[in-house]
């Protein structure tokens, strides 16, 4: 009866030898060894898969100029909203201090 596989991490040295990072927890005797390259960085490997899928479906990313133009537009819009909020605040404050006529009755 065969035992469950044991998965360990290791490093293949420049001379082709394998160095394991931990002790093999098996009884002495013959073993079968299967080696596969581990991704150096799981995040980078995941991103490579995403980028490959995007290329496969013809996705074209925005250019740096397009991203910068959108960032400027959002910044300008935010500044306009802040200026409007400041104007409304100042107007309300003037009304509270009696320096401006309150809005008339719309009826």
Secondary structure, DSSP 8 states (H G I E B T S, - for coil): ---------EEE-TTS-EEESS---S-SS----------S-HHHHHHHHHHHHHHHTT-----HHHHHHHHHHHHHHHHHHHHHHHHHHHHHHHHHTTSS-------
